[in-house]
């Protein structure tokens, strides 16, 4: 057997059919068929969300198929999703992009998707998929499991600070005594601050350590300054609490859906 040559000879013309590149028994083929039929049943719903004039947006069907690809293959961000769609032919085929179609800018994709899924459309899409003739028989309420998990927030415990106490503007009553006059003190402080040079903060690689032992903190009195939507939860008694989100999953045990 002769040794093959490691030479790259570029062709002047190249014809690539994405349909032929995907194996016939690939599981994404069946998923794409079910998703396309479910989206076709929602065509009137999509039409009602958009106007007849203005700048054309990304097709809602492509937005949803791209979001499904991101979930199925655990793509961490929209920027990585757009990057992989540049060279991943299977992603292009599933979403509906041709080999020469440009990939969207990540921010444009995110804004279009959030505008679409912020409505009731996300629930309608999931309902249409579950009601599909090939999916509905796989769902039953005979035997199922519920699992709860904690998704750790991208925030440290140092950011869990006391909530600011807002004082009503008309808190002082008519019988309250006026506060002490601090005008002279303020002027003295201003004069001193003008003559004293501003101290330069020492360069540190990380924040100072904080000891939280003995301090009572709860979601009612504290909130994270980094991620205000994060909450202080713990998985079970005896374990440490952390800033996180609660996620629940319901699985049908017979077919694993």
N, C-alpha and C positions, 0 to 999 in steps of 0.2 A: 504494500500500500504506500503510495506516494504521500509525502508531507504537503499539506495544504498551505497556501500562501496567506499571510496575514496582511492583506492589502485592502484598503477601502476604495471602492470605485463608485462614486456618486452617479446616480442616474439623472438624466436631464428631466424626465417625467416619471412620477411615481403615483400609482393609483392604489389607494388604500380604502377598503370597505370595512368600516367598523363592525358591521354585522357579521362578517366572516371571521373577525378576530376573536370573537367571544365564543367559547365552547358551547356546543348545543346543550350539554347537561349542566351548565353552570347554574347554581341556585339563583343568581341575580336575574336570570331570564324569567323565571316564574314570578319573582317578586316584582319585576318591572311590569309584567303583564297585569298583575293584580292592581298595582298602583295606577297604571294608565287607565284601566277601566273604572276605577274608583274616581279618579280625577275627571274623567269624561262625564260622569254622572253629576258633577258639580259645576259644569260649564256655565249654567245660568247664574249660579252663586258667584262665580268669578266675574262674570260680566257686570253684575250689579255693583261691584267694588270699584270699578274704574270708569272714568269719564270718556266721552267720545272725542275729546280734544286734548291737546297738550303733548308733552314729550312721552314717547313710548317707554314703558318700563320693562323690566325683565318679566318674561312670561311667568305667571304664578305656578304653572305646572313644573317649570324648570326650577323654580325656587324650592318647591317642596321636594322634588327628586334630589336636588343637591343637598338639602338638609337631611334627607334619609341616608344618603351616602356618607355624610359626615357622622351620623349616628352609628351606622352599621360598621364602619371601619375605624371608629374612635379617633377621628381627626380632631386635634385639640383646638384648632382655631379656624376662623374663616380665611385667614391669610394662608395657612398651610393647605386648606382645602383648594383655594384658587391656584396655589403653586403646584399641587399634585394634579389638578385638572389640566395643567399645561402639557404634561407628558404621559399621564395615565389614560390610555385609550379606553379602558373599561369604564372609568369614571365619565368620560365624555359620552360614551355610548349610553350609559344609564341616564344621564341628565338630559341628553338630547342634543348635544353639541356636535357639529361636524368636525372633521379633522382640521379644517382651516378656520373654523369659527373662533373669534377672540374670546378669551376668558375675561370675566368681569373684574373690575377693581374691587378689592375686598370690602371697602367702605360702602360702595354702591350696592353690593350684594347684601350686606348686613342691613342697610337702611330699607331696601326693598322687602327683604324677608321679614323684618320686624314690623313693618307697616302692614304686611299681609297677615302675619300670624298673631298680631295683637288683637285682632277681631275674633269673632267666634269661628273663624275659618279653620283654625287648628283642630278644634273639637269636631267640626263637621268632616274634615278629612279623615280623622281617625275613625269616626263612626262609619263613614262610607267604606273604609278598608275592612273593618270588622264585620260589616254587613255583606261583604262580597260572598258570592255563592261558594267559593272554594275556601273561604276563611271561617265563615259562620259555623259549619259543621265541626270545626276543630275546637270550638269554644263551648264549655259547659260549666255549670255551677255545682257539679257533683262533688268534686274534690279539688280544692285549690289551696294555695299557701300564700300568706302575707308576710313579707319581709320588710323590716325597717332598717335603714342604715343612716349613718351620719356622714355628711359630706363636709370635710374640713374647709373652713373659710380661709381665704388668703389674707389673714389678719392675725397679728400676734396678741397675746394676752395683755401686753403693755398698752395696747390701744383701747382696752376696755375701761373707759373712764366714767366717772359720775356724770349723770345727765345734768345739763345746766338748769338751774331753777329759775323760771321766769317769774318776775315780780310784776303784778298788775300795775298799770300806770297810775291809777287812782288809789293806791294802797294807803297813802297817808290820809288820816282822818282830820276833821276840823280841829280836834283837840290836841293833835300831836304837836310837840314842841319842835321848833326849827332846829336843824342840825348846827353844829359849831362852824364858825367861819374859818375856812382853811385857805383863804385867799393868800395871806402872807406866807403860809407854809409852802403853798404851790409855787409862789414866786421865788422863794429861796431855793426850792428844789430845782426849778428851771435854771436859775443862775448857776447852781452847782453842776448841773448836768451839762451846761454849755461849756464850762471850763474843764471838766473831767473828760479825758479821751474815752471813747467807747472801747471796752475790752473786747479783744478778739477771742472767739470761742476756740477751745482746743480741738484739734482735729482728732476725731474718733472714728474707728471702723464700724462701730455698732453702738446702739443705745445702751445707756447704763442699766445695770442689773437692778431689778425691783423685786422685793420680797413681799408676796401677797399673803403670807400666813397671818391668821387672826383677823383678816379683813373680810367683812361680810359684803358680798357682791351678788347681785341678781339682775335679771333682765328688766325688772321694774325700776331699778335705780341707776343702772349703768348701761352704756351702749358703746359700741366700737366706733372710734373716730375714723378708722380706715374703711370699714364696711358696716354701715349702720344697720343693714338688714340682717347681719349675722346675729345669732343668739347663742347664749351659753347653755350647752346641753351636755349630758353624759349618757353613755350607753346603758349602764347598769349601776346599781348601788356598789360603792366601794371603788369605783373607777373615777379618774380625774375628769373634770368638766373642761370643755374646750369650745372655742367659737366655731360654729358650724351651722349647717342647714340640715333639715330632716328630709329624707327621701323614703318613699314607700313604694314597694313593688308588689303587684298581685299577679300570681302565676297559676295558670291552669295546669295541673300535674299530669293529666293524661297525655297531652300533646306538647307540654313544655312551652306554652305561649303565655 
